[in-house]
Amino acid sequence: MATSQFELALSTDLYELTMASSYDALGRHGRAVFSLYVRKLPEHRHFLVVAGVNELLERLVALRFDDETRAYLRTLPMLRPDFVDSLASFRFHGDVWAVREGTVIFADEPILEVEAPIDQAQLVETLVLNAIHYPTLVATKAARCRLAAPGKTLVDFGLRRTPSLEAGLAAARAAYLAGFAATSNVLAGARYGIPVSGTVAHSFIESFPSELEAFRAFARTYPGDPILLIDTYDTLRGAEHAVIVARELAAEGRRVRAVRLDSGDLAELSRAVRALLDRSGFPDIQIFASGGLDEYELHALEATGAPIDGYGIGSRLGTSTDAPLADMAYKLVEYDGEPVLKLSTGKRTLVGAKQVWRRIGRDGHYSEDLIALRDEPPPGPDWIPLLRPVMRGGEILERPALPELRAHHQSEIDRLPPWLRVLAPTATYPVRLSDRLRARQLQAEETIRRREGL
């Protein structure tokens, strides 16, 4: 979350304030429903994993316009002074319905809906999009990495190349939510209780007269069982040095936990290192690999049977390199009890407050989704609702702990149909509209066309 009230309140686009100012002058405070959804899934993505909802709720509760903030806003000539003064008493008093973090969603499905006086609901648009967009992209990529390397230990190494320190926190949390085992980000460990993991850099090895001396020095000063980085000079020679240190530690009742590869042909090198370690009597020393990895490299390595026990995933995770943007939108869908929508080509909105129902097939896997009006009854006994009330009147209703959300995400992955758990499915998961929603949509479109003479 932003570090001060000033930063949080001003972390918005100007037009949110100019619209709110106009609403205020007009006395236009009717109840509005805004829906957050993705119009179209990013290329190479066949589902998204929702993340960032808890952060959003905390932002909404904390949002204030203090003296310093209002003093700056008074310098903006496009805002009315009486509106700026009125912000002194601003509190978000709206309701929020949202899917649980870790849930898998598809195009057009509401991730969350905000219901509040229109000036309040409009004012928080940027905070909503910013809280959900980036963590969702990272959580999705992390989930894909896990699908590419099932059963392997994955660690987030992305902090140094995330867009900001705050983004690094969001990425570490999103990756852990999606099943990563640990992070290199120490602050994320402190804030979220995520296990932290790390070894040494090549600079540590290079600072000693020899690689073997560096290994011995690190093993001597490290309180636990060390992981040795073996590719600074020659990987196989580094593995031999690791064996020497492992024998020395064994005499003291300690062990080398793993060796780490960070460059070269990881498949070939891991096989050679595994053979050397096994011949030397250390089949329990694991092999950990890193260096420009993501789900595609993991899939290729796993396909070759590379004997790698875990992976560090860094820059490509923290930037969601192959899909850094989702066409995520926050749109007005109801005002003062009446449906509203946008008719722009490729950007039509689904009217009204909604619910997403998901069907569980006889095999225990998800089989189809139905987007319906919120007040519609369940389509049948095998359907579960995805949207749930998480804030009412500006008060947070639930704060699920990260381990709980992580377990929920794993159950989501387990329930995905097997054909959707691959990197490039050949089919699209079925999502349809209910008859009532479709009828209300058509009626609203016809009303607008008549009114606007279209």
C-alpha positions in Angstrom: 0.0 0.0 0.0 1.1 3.6 -0.6 3.2 4.9 2.3 1.1 7.9 3.2 -2.4 9.3 2.9 -1.0 12.0 0.5 0.5 9.4 -1.8 -2.6 7.1 -1.7 -5.1 9.8 -2.4 -3.1 11.3 -5.2 -2.4 8.0 -6.9 -5.2 8.5 -9.3 -5.9 9.8 -12.8 -7.0 13.4 -12.9 -10.2 12.7 -14.6 -11.5 10.7 -11.6 -11.3 13.9 -9.6 -12.8 16.2 -12.4 -15.7 13.8 -12.8 -16.3 13.6 -9.0 -16.1 17.4 -8.9 -18.8 17.6 -11.5 -21.0 15.0 -9.9 -20.7 17.0 -6.6 -21.7 20.3 -8.3 -24.7 18.6 -9.9 -25.8 16.8 -6.7 -25.5 13.6 -8.6 -24.9 10.9 -6.0 -27.1 8.1 -7.2 -26.1 4.5 -6.5 -23.9 3.1 -9.2 -22.5 -0.3 -10.0 -19.1 -0.6 -11.6 -17.7 -3.9 -12.9 -14.0 -4.9 -13.2 -13.3 -7.5 -15.9 -11.0 -8.4 -18.7 -12.4 -7.9 -22.2 -10.0 -10.3 -23.8 -7.4 -12.6 -22.4 -3.8 -11.7 -23.2 -2.1 -13.7 -25.9 -0.8 -17.0 -24.7 -3.2 -16.9 -21.7 -6.1 -19.3 -21.4 -7.2 -18.2 -17.9 -6.2 -15.6 -15.4 -5.5 -16.0 -11.6 -7.0 -13.2 -9.6 -4.7 -11.5 -7.1 -4.7 -8.2 -5.3 -8.2 -8.1 -3.8 -7.0 -7.8 -0.2 -4.7 -5.0 -1.1 -7.5 -3.1 -2.8 -9.8 -3.4 0.3 -7.1 -2.1 2.5 -6.6 0.9 0.1 -10.4 1.7 0.1 -10.5 1.7 3.9 -7.3 3.9 4.1 -8.3 6.4 1.5 -8.4 9.9 3.0 -7.8 13.5 1.7 -5.8 15.1 4.5 -4.8 18.8 4.8 -1.6 18.3 2.7 -3.5 16.5 0.0 -6.3 19.1 -0.2 -3.7 21.9 -0.2 -2.1 20.4 -3.4 -5.5 19.8 -5.0 -6.4 23.5 -4.5 -3.6 24.4 -6.8 -5.3 22.6 -9.7 -7.5 25.1 -11.5 -9.7 22.3 -13.0 -11.1 21.4 -9.6 -13.7 23.5 -7.8 -12.5 24.8 -4.4 -15.7 23.8 -2.6 -15.4 20.2 -4.0 -11.8 20.1 -2.7 -13.0 21.3 0.7 -15.7 18.6 0.8 -13.0 15.9 0.5 -12.0 16.5 4.1 -14.9 14.3 5.1 -14.4 11.7 2.4 -14.8 8.0 3.4 -15.5 5.2 1.0 -18.9 3.8 2.1 -19.5 1.4 -0.8 -20.0 -2.3 -1.1 -17.7 -4.7 -3.0 -18.4 -8.1 -4.4 -15.3 -10.0 -5.6 -14.0 -13.4 -6.5 -11.7 -15.0 -4.0 -8.0 -14.4 -4.7 -6.4 -17.4 -6.3 -9.6 -18.0 -8.4 -9.2 -18.8 -12.1 -11.3 -16.5 -14.3 -11.9 -16.0 -18.0 -12.8 -13.1 -20.4 -15.8 -10.9 -19.6 -16.3 -12.4 -16.1 -16.5 -9.8 -13.4 -13.5 -10.0 -11.1 -15.2 -7.6 -8.7 -18.1 -5.1 -8.7 -18.2 -1.9 -6.7 -21.6 -0.5 -5.6 -21.5 3.0 -4.1 -22.6 6.6 -4.8 -21.4 7.3 -8.2 -18.8 10.0 -7.1 -17.2 7.5 -4.7 -17.3 4.6 -7.1 -15.8 6.7 -9.8 -13.1 8.2 -7.6 -11.6 4.8 -6.8 -11.3 3.5 -10.4 -7.6 3.9 -10.6 -7.0 2.3 -7.2 -9.1 -0.7 -8.3 -7.4 -1.3 -11.6 -3.9 -0.7 -10.2 -4.5 -3.1 -7.2 -5.7 -6.0 -9.4 -4.0 -5.7 -12.8 -0.3 -6.4 -12.1 -0.7 -9.0 -9.3 -3.1 -10.9 -11.5 -0.6 -11.0 -14.3 2.2 -12.2 -12.0 0.0 -14.8 -10.3 -1.1 -16.1 -13.7 2.5 -16.5 -14.9 3.4 -18.1 -11.6 0.6 -20.6 -12.0 1.8 -21.4 -15.5 5.3 -22.0 -14.2 3.9 -24.5 -11.6 1.9 -26.3 -14.3 5.1 -26.5 -16.4 7.2 -28.0 -13.6 4.8 -29.9 -11.3 6.3 -31.1 -8.0 9.4 -28.9 -8.3 10.3 -26.2 -5.8 9.9 -22.7 -7.3 11.3 -19.5 -5.8 10.6 -15.9 -6.7 13.8 -14.1 -7.6 12.2 -11.1 -9.3 12.6 -8.2 -6.9 15.6 -6.5 -8.6 13.8 -6.0 -11.9 10.2 -5.4 -10.9 8.9 -2.0 -11.8 9.3 -0.8 -8.2 9.9 -2.0 -4.7 6.1 -2.0 -4.1 5.7 -4.1 -7.2 8.3 -6.5 -5.9 6.2 -7.0 -2.8 3.0 -7.5 -4.9 4.9 -10.0 -7.2 6.3 -12.0 -4.3 2.8 -12.3 -2.7 1.2 -13.2 -6.0 3.7 -15.9 -6.8 3.4 -17.4 -3.3 -0.4 -17.3 -3.7 0.0 -19.3 -6.9 2.1 -22.0 -5.3 5.7 -20.8 -5.3 7.6 -22.1 -2.2 9.6 -19.0 -1.3 10.9 -15.6 -2.3 14.3 -13.8 -2.2 12.4 -10.7 -1.1 13.1 -10.3 2.6 10.5 -7.6 3.1 7.9 -9.9 1.5 8.9 -12.5 4.1 8.5 -10.0 6.9 5.2 -8.6 5.7 3.4 -11.7 4.4 5.1 -14.6 6.2 6.5 -16.0 3.0 9.5 -18.2 3.4 12.7 -16.5 2.2 15.5 -18.2 0.3 18.9 -17.2 -1.2 22.5 -18.2 -1.6 25.4 -16.0 -2.8 26.2 -14.1 -6.0 29.1 -14.8 -8.3 30.8 -11.7 -6.8 31.2 -13.6 -3.5 33.0 -16.4 -5.3 35.2 -14.0 -7.3 36.3 -12.1 -4.2 38.3 -15.1 -2.9 41.6 -16.5 -4.2 39.9 -19.6 -5.4 36.4 -21.1 -5.8 37.1 -23.8 -3.3 38.2 -21.3 -0.7 35.0 -19.3 -1.3 32.9 -22.5 -0.8 34.7 -23.3 2.4 34.4 -19.8 3.7 30.6 -19.6 3.0 30.0 -23.1 4.5 32.0 -22.1 7.6 30.0 -18.9 8.2 26.6 -20.0 7.1 24.5 -21.2 10.0 22.5 -23.8 8.1 23.1 -26.3 5.3 24.6 -24.2 2.4 23.6 -24.1 -1.3 26.7 -23.6 -3.4 26.8 -21.7 -6.6 29.0 -23.8 -8.9 29.0 -22.1 -12.3 31.3 -19.1 -11.8 34.2 -20.6 -13.7 33.5 -24.1 -14.8 30.4 -25.9 -13.7 31.7 -29.5 -13.4 34.9 -28.3 -11.7 32.6 -26.3 -9.3 30.6 -29.5 -8.7 33.9 -31.3 -7.7 34.7 -28.5 -5.3 31.2 -28.8 -3.8 31.8 -32.5 -3.3 35.0 -31.7 -1.4 33.1 -29.3 0.9 30.3 -31.8 1.3 32.8 -34.4 2.6 34.3 -31.9 5.0 30.8 -30.9 6.3 29.8 -34.6 6.6 32.6 -35.1 9.1 31.1 -32.3 11.2 27.5 -33.8 10.9 26.5 -31.2 8.4 25.7 -31.3 4.7 25.5 -29.3 1.5 21.8 -28.9 0.8 22.1 -28.2 -2.9 24.2 -26.8 -5.8 22.9 -24.1 -8.0 23.3 -23.7 -11.8 22.8 -20.2 -13.2 24.1 -20.4 -16.8 24.8 -22.7 -19.8 22.9 -25.7 -21.1 21.0 -26.4 -17.9 19.7 -29.8 -19.1 23.1 -31.1 -20.1 24.9 -29.7 -17.1 22.3 -30.9 -14.6 22.7 -34.4 -15.9 26.5 -34.3 -15.7 26.4 -32.7 -12.2 23.8 -35.3 -11.0 26.0 -38.1 -12.2 29.1 -36.6 -10.5 27.2 -36.1 -7.2 25.8 -39.6 -7.3 29.2 -41.2 -8.0 30.7 -39.3 -5.2 28.1 -40.6 -2.7 25.9 -37.6 -2.4 22.6 -38.5 -4.0 20.8 -36.3 -1.5 22.4 -33.0 -2.7 19.8 -31.3 -4.8 20.3 -29.3 -8.0 18.7 -25.9 -8.2 18.7 -23.9 -11.5 18.1 -20.2 -12.3 18.9 -17.7 -15.1 16.3 -16.2 -17.4 13.7 -18.9 -16.8 9.9 -18.9 -17.1 7.2 -21.5 -17.9 8.5 -22.2 -21.5 12.0 -23.0 -20.4 10.7 -25.0 -17.5 8.5 -27.0 -19.8 11.5 -27.7 -22.1 13.7 -28.7 -19.3 11.1 -31.0 -17.8 10.4 -32.6 -21.2 14.1 -33.6 -21.4 14.0 -35.2 -17.9 16.6 -32.8 -16.6 17.3 -33.9 -13.0 16.6 -30.4 -11.5 14.9 -30.3 -8.2 14.0 -26.6 -8.1 14.1 -23.3 -10.0 14.6 -19.7 -9.3 12.3 -17.5 -11.5 13.1 -13.9 -11.7 12.8 -11.1 -14.3 10.3 -12.9 -16.6 8.0 -13.5 -13.7 8.2 -10.1 -12.1 7.5 -8.4 -15.5 5.2 -11.1 -16.9 7.4 -10.7 -19.9 5.3 -12.4 -22.6 2.0 -11.0 -21.4 2.7 -7.7 -19.5 -0.8 -6.3 -20.1 -4.4 -7.4 -19.8 -7.3 -5.5 -21.4 -8.8 -4.9 -17.9 -11.6 -2.4 -17.6 -13.7 -0.8 -14.8 -17.0 0.2 -16.3 -20.3 1.6 -15.1 -23.0 -1.1 -15.6 -25.9 0.3 -13.6 -26.9 3.8 -12.3 -29.9 4.6 -10.1 -31.3 1.1 -10.6 -31.2 1.4 -14.4 -28.9 -0.6 -16.6 -26.2 1.3 -18.5 -23.7 0.2 -21.1 -21.2 1.2 -23.7 -21.9 0.3 -27.3 -18.4 1.0 -28.7 -17.2 -1.7 -31.1 -15.2 -4.3 -29.2 -15.9 -2.6 -25.9 -19.5 -3.3 -25.1 -20.2 -3.8 -21.5 -22.5 -6.3 -19.8 -25.3 -4.5 -17.9 -26.3 -4.8 -14.2 -24.9 -6.2 -11.0 -23.8 -9.8 -11.8 -22.8 -13.2 -10.5 -20.6 -15.8 -12.1 -21.7 -19.4 -11.7 -19.3 -22.2 -12.3 -20.4 -25.8 -12.9 -18.6 -28.8 -11.4 -18.8 -31.8 -13.7 -19.3 -35.4 -12.6 -15.5 -35.9 -12.8 -15.0 -33.2 -10.2 -13.5 -30.7 -12.8 -15.0 -27.4 -13.8 -17.0 -27.7 -17.0 -18.5 -24.3 -17.9 -19.3 -20.9 -16.5 -22.5 -18.8 -16.6 -22.5 -15.0 -16.2 -25.9 -14.1 -14.8 -27.6 -11.2 -13.1 -26.8 -11.1 -9.4 -30.4 -11.8 -8.2 -30.8 -14.9 -10.4 -31.2 -18.2 -8.6 -28.5 -20.9 -9.1 -28.7 -22.6 -12.5 -28.7 -26.0 -10.7 -27.3 -28.1 -7.9 -23.8 -28.5 -9.4 -23.1 -24.8 -9.8 -21.1 -22.6 -7.3 -21.0 -18.8 -7.2 -17.7 -17.0 -7.7 -18.5 -13.5 -6.5 -19.0 -12.9 -2.8 -19.6 -9.8 -0.6 -16.2 -8.7 0.8 -17.0 -5.1 1.8 -20.2 -3.6 3.0 -20.6 0.1 3.8 -16.9 0.6 3.6 -16.2 -2.1 6.2 -14.1 -5.2 5.2 -16.1 -8.4 5.8 -13.3 -10.8 5.6 -9.5 -10.9 5.5 -8.5 -14.4 4.5 -4.9 -15.2 5.3 -2.4 -15.8 2.5 -2.0 -19.6 3.3 -5.8 -19.9 3.1 -5.8 -18.2 -0.3 -2.9 -20.3 -1.5 -4.8 -23.5 -0.6 -7.8 -22.1 -2.4 -5.8 -21.6 -5.5 -4.4 -25.1 -5.4 -8.0 -26.4 -5.3 -8.8 -24.2 -8.3 -5.9 -25.7 -10.3 -6.9 -29.3 -9.2 -10.4 -28.6 -10.5 -9.4 -27.3 -13.9 -10.1 -29.7 -16.7 -6.8 -31.5 -17.6 -6.8 -30.1 -21.1 -6.7 -26.5 -19.7 -3.6 -27.3 -17.5 -1.2 -27.2 -20.5 0.6 -24.2 -21.8 -1.2 -24.2 -25.2 -4.7 -25.7 -25.0 -6.4 -26.4 -28.3 -9.9 -25.4 -27.0 -11.5 -22.5 -25.1 -13.2 -22.9 -21.8 -17.0 -22.3 -22.3 -18.5 -19.1 -20.8 -22.0 -18.1 -21.6 -24.6 -15.5 -20.6 -27.9 -16.4 -18.8 -31.1 -15.9 -20.7 -32.2 -13.1 -18.3 -28.9 -11.3 -18.6 -29.0 -11.6 -22.4 -32.6 -10.3 -22.5 -31.8 -7.4 -20.2 -28.7 -6.6 -22.3 -30.7 -6.5 -25.6 -33.4 -4.4 -24.0 -30.8 -1.9 -22.7 -29.1 -1.7 -26.1 -32.4 -1.1 -27.8 -33.4 1.7 -25.3 -30.1 3.5 -25.9 -30.4 3.2 -29.7 -33.8 4.7 -29.6 -32.8 7.5 -27.2 -29.7 8.4 -29.2 -31.3 8.0 -32.6 -28.9 5.2 -33.7 
